[in-house]
Amino acid sequence: MHGALHVYLVRAGFNFDCSTAIQCYSATPILKQQQQQQQQQQQQQQQQQQQQRTTTYNNVQQLISMLICLNLAQQLSPPMPA
């Protein structure tokens, strides 16, 4: 399932290196901070629709990469103790 999804995303133009899953997982707080900054930028750019579309596309692209990478990191990391 993951392999097919990864191939599809690469063909769709999403570059994602599976070997970076752990680093990506540990960088999640930084990505959240970047998302907050992007949300502030989006609020400032509401009049400029074309830029807003581009920003939205970039956010979706980043979100998909984050989801893949979180999923991989959870698979690769040991299970959390109950």
Stockholm file with secondary structure:
# STOCKHOLM 1.0

chainA/1-82         MHGALHVYLVRAGFNFDCSTAIQCYSATPILKQQQQQQQQQQQQQQQQQQQQRTTTYNNVQQLISMLICLNLAQQLSPPMPA
#=GR chainA/1-82 SS CHHHHHHHHHHTTCCCCGGGHHHHHHTHHHHHHHHHHHHHHHHHTTTCHHHHHHHHHHHHHHHHHHHHHHHHHHHHSCCCCC
#=GC SS_cons        CHHHHHHHHHHTTCCCCGGGHHHHHHTHHHHHHHHHHHHHHHHHTTTCHHHHHHHHHHHHHHHHHHHHHHHHHHHHSCCCCC
//
